[in-house]
């Protein structure tokens, strides 16, 4: 799954993420900036953090657990968190957090339009963290797709086709990539050069520094191996959003 900025990109930034991951929301401005770097394409890989037995219903305990991390993200990055999220969704006891439906929506959007998957990721994050919407609900996903300009019938068809096995296969492939990259959780970013070399990028130093990040990426987009600087300590684990 990809968003190509040029007909023939020199490098690919692999973004291993989950739509329910707070630290993936933290790096959203960095991902948006990466999409505009000449010679670089961005590919997303959803890891399925909250699926199956790891799905989680919102409880008062969960609200108390995530809010300090959300406040830290806001402080480090300037990313907005809405009152509808803090006082709405996080008090919506029993609302289910499930990574599978939103990931299927991302795959459907990408199948219908170049760059549509990354557009959908951004829209889902805003819907969750700012607007406090239940992004695991199909009705909400259909509404968000319509907001992004997708034909309702086409989106519903793509969503149905990519549900179940296709989404599970995407999760498995993303987990395999995460393991090969030596990543410990979400988000993990891997820069692959045209010559086949690849390295993880430590995004911790770039949180809240979008322009500097974009300049750094521009300098790294070359057919040369980039140094592996490790992975950021601010991330969600493969199966939960623990810090």
Order of alpha helices (4+ residues) and beta strands (2+ residues): beta-beta-alpha-alpha-beta-beta-alpha-beta-alpha-alpha-alpha-alpha-alpha-beta-beta-beta-alpha-beta
